[in-house]
Amino acid sequence: MHAKDILIDGFNRIREEVHATVEGLGPDELSARPSPDTNSIAWLVWHLTRVQDDHMADAFGLDQVWLSQDWEKRFGLDLSRRDTGYGHSPAKVARVRVDSADLLSGYHDAVHEQSLEALRGLAAKDLERVIDERWDPPVTLGVRLVSVLSDDLQHVGQAAYLRGLLQSAAA
């Protein structure tokens, strides 16, 4: 198995968990927050997808799906066009409301397809390419990809946990 195959498998798992987490939920469930200082499922899935979109586009020299495929307009959020959710206050988290799970999964699927297309073209040596010199040590493509995987897996796990909390409270 090649490194790119492991990365593709990891991103496929994120997609599967995103779909399992949002499937069948309505707007109120997607936006529910256990307390005013916590994130909602909608925010978590939107954020993990925005981070993947932003970081993969930057790493591979691509346009962000959020902007190039008009997802920003479809979501209609009261946020900056390039906002990824990083450092959001509780008030900004509350702004991320969606009408349907399909909107979240649709955006995630579009980002996922662009990510897979980029990953399929990887050679092992590409993972060593420095893509961000603002850090010490500089960040390689391989390190950035693992960082995106880690962040996305953590957030989709949080969203799945929140779904479980909501379902147990409703039972």
Residue pairs with C-beta under 8 A, 6 or more apart in sequence:
2 124
3 122
3 124
3 127
3 142
4 119
4 120
4 122
4 124
7 119
7 122
7 145
7 149
8 116
8 119
8 120
10 149
10 153
11 52
11 112
11 115
11 116
11 119
11 149
11 152
12 112
12 116
13 153
14 48
14 52
14 112
14 149
14 152
14 153
14 156
15 108
15 109
15 112
17 153
17 156
17 157
17 160
18 45
18 48
18 49
18 104
18 105
18 108
18 156
18 159
19 105
19 108
20 160
21 41
21 45
21 156
21 159
21 160
21 163
22 30
22 41
22 45
22 101
22 104
22 105
22 159
23 101
23 105
24 101
25 41
25 101
25 163
26 100
26 101
27 97
27 98
27 99
27 100
29 41
29 163
29 166
30 40
30 41
30 42
30 97
30 98
30 101
30 104
31 40
31 41
31 42
31 96
31 97
31 98
32 40
32 41
32 162
32 166
33 39
33 40
33 93
33 94
34 162
34 165
36 90
37 90
38 162
39 47
39 93
39 158
39 162
40 93
40 96
40 162
41 159
41 162
41 163
41 166
42 96
42 97
42 98
42 104
43 85
43 88
43 93
43 96
44 155
44 156
44 158
44 159
44 162
45 104
45 108
45 155
45 156
45 159
46 75
46 85
46 96
46 98
46 104
46 107
47 84
47 85
47 86
47 88
47 96
47 155
48 151
48 152
48 155
48 156
48 159
49 104
49 107
49 108
49 111
50 66
50 83
50 84
50 85
51 84
51 85
51 86
51 148
51 151
51 152
52 111
52 112
52 115
52 148
52 152
53 64
53 65
53 66
53 84
53 111
53 114
54 64
54 66
54 82
54 84
55 144
55 147
55 148
56 62
56 111
56 114
56 115
56 118
56 148
57 63
57 64
57 65
57 114
58 131
59 118
59 131
59 141
59 144
59 145
60 118
62 114
62 118
64 82
65 71
65 107
65 110
65 111
65 114
66 72
66 81
66 107
66 111
67 81
67 82
69 110
71 107
71 110
72 81
74 103
74 107
75 98
75 103
75 107
77 83
77 95
77 96
78 95
79 92
79 95
79 96
85 92
85 93
85 96
98 104
119 145
126 141
127 140
127 141
127 142
127 145
128 140
128 141
128 142
129 140
129 141
130 138
130 139
130 140
131 139
131 140
131 141
131 144
132 138
132 139
132 144
133 139
139 147
